[in-house]
Amino acid sequence: MQTQRSRPKPVMPSLKEKRRYVVFEARSDHSLSISIMQNIIIDSYKELFGLFGLAAAGLQFLSDWKNNTGIIRVQTSHVDDLKSAFVHAQTFNTSPLFIHTIRVAGLLNRARHAYLEVS
């Protein structure tokens, strides 16, 4: 009897990790690049929740970045943690920094629509 190789069963939709897209704006005296903003947010998140918390959140910065406005993908259960990391990041090069959430969306197209309205 010959054994057939079969594909593994797909993951049920109810077991997949849900994600949200957070559209945010950074207000500062300086124009910030996406790489600087990533470092600020990741350091702030890591300081509050540790490396394990950062890994569990699954932060992913999308390439949409214009006029200090961007989009971050995050796990559903960690959206509030990300917002608190925004509050925790208060300075950049001794100048005040204010990061606020514009919209939280479940679909990327809706997040991009809110992103385009702001920028």
C-alpha positions, 0 to 999 in steps of 0.5 A, a space after each residue: 500500500 502506497 502512502 499519499 502525501 497530503 497537504 496539511 489541513 488549513 487553519 480554521 478562520 476562527 483560530 487565525 490571529 485577528 489583526 487591526 490596522 491603526 492609522 496614527 499621526 505624529 505631531 512634532 516640531 521636526 519632520 520624522 522619517 518612518 524608520 525613526 518613528 518605528 524605533 520610537 514606537 518599538 522602544 516605547 512598546 518594549 519599555 512598557 511590555 517587554 520583548 515578549 509583549 512586543 513579539 506577541 503584538 506582532 507590530 508591522 509597519 506598513 510602507 504608507 508614510 506621509 506628513 508624519 502619518 502612517 499605518 501599523 498592523 497589530 493583533 486585535 488583543 494588543 490595540 490598547 497596548 499600542 495606544 498606551 505606547 503612543 502616550 508613553 513616547 513623549 519626546 524626540 531629541 528633546 522636543 515634544 512628541 505627540 502620537 495620536 490614533 486617527 482610526 482603528 480599522 479591521 480592513 486595510 482599505 478602510 485604514 488607507 481611506 482614513 490615511 488618505 483623508 488626513 494626509 
